[in-house]
Amino acid sequence: MKWNRIAIVRIGFWGASGLVLLLSLLPTEQLPPITLDIWDKAQHALGFLFLGVLGFWSYAHRHMRVLLGLLIFGAAIELMQSVTGWRHGDWLDWLADALGVVVAYFLFYELSLKNASQPL
């Protein structure tokens, strides 16, 4: 079986999504210590920026579904954290997730426009 680039990126997207979910639901004792609250928000934004880039690259023809799906995914993680008993959900974490997804979307949109305007 021959693998194309999109199939590999899709595997990376879904694998990274699973890893984000796993790390988000692990007890905090099993994670590296976080010294600054702002670093926590940066980790959220960067993680979802990465997921967004992979998602928009994987499903370029369904970019609005990827955008909404990642926003819902981030909210679902915060809801799941709030019921674990060892983590807590925070709407500011979701806001940082959303910022990462929106930045990824605009990067995708800008690159798509530049590529579309270049002659063959």
N, C-alpha and C positions, 0 to 999 in steps of 0.2 A: 504494500500500500504506500502510495506517495503522499507525503504531507505537504500541504501548501502553507504559505505564511499565515494566512488568516486562521486556519485551523490551529496552528501553534499558538497564535496570539489569543484565540478564544480559550484554549486550554489554560493559558497563563491567567487570563481574566477570571475564569471560574475558580482556578486554584487559589489565586490571590484573594478572591472574595471569601472563599472558605477559610483561608488563613486569618483574614481580618475578623471574621465571625468568631473563630476559635479564640484568638487573642483577646477579643472584646469580652468574652464570657468566662475566661479563666479567672480564678481567684487572684486578687492583686498580689498576694504573697508569692505567686509563681511568676510574676512579671518583674522586669528591672525597675528599680525605684525611680520615681519621677520627683525631681526636686523643685521645679517651678510649675505653677499651674499654666502659665502661658505655653510652656513646652508641650503640655498635654494637648492643648488646642492646636498647636502646630503639627503634632503627630496626627491628629484627626484630619486636618486639612491636607497634609501631604499624602496620607494613606488614601484618601478619597480622590485626590488629584491623580494619583497613580492608577486607581481603579477606573477613574473616568477616562484617562488616556487609553488604557487597554480596552475599555468598553466601547468607546467611540471608534477606535481603530478596528475592533472586531466586528462591530455592527454599525458601520458608517451609514447604511441605508435606514437605520432605525434609531437615529440619534435622540429623538425625543423620548422614546421608550427607555433608552439607556439612562438619560437624564432623570426621568421620573422614577425609574426603577432604583437607581442609586440613592435618590433622596428618600424613597420609601425604605430601602435597605438600612440606611443610617438611622432613620426613626425607629425601625423595628429593633435594631440593636439596642438603642437606648431604652426601649420598652422592655426588652428581654433582660437587660442589666438591672432594671428596677425591680424585677421579681426574683432575682437569683438569691438574694439574701447576703451575698458577699460583694456585690458591685452595686452601683447606683447610677441610674439614668440621669442625664443632664441635658437640658435643651440647648445649652451653649456648646456642648460637644456636637450635637446634631447641626448646629449653625456652622461650626467649623467644618464638618463633613460637607455641608451644602456649599460652602465657599470653595472647597477643593473641587467639587464636581462642576461648579459654575466656571471656575478658571479653566478646567480641562475642556469644558464645552467651548469656551471662547477661543482657546488654543486650536481646537479641532476646526472650528468655524473659520478662523483666520487662515489656517493652513489650507483648508478646502478651497477658500476663495482665491488664494494665491495660485494654487495648482490649477484651478479651473480657468484662470485668466491667462495662463502661459500658453503660447502656441505650441503645437505638436512639432 
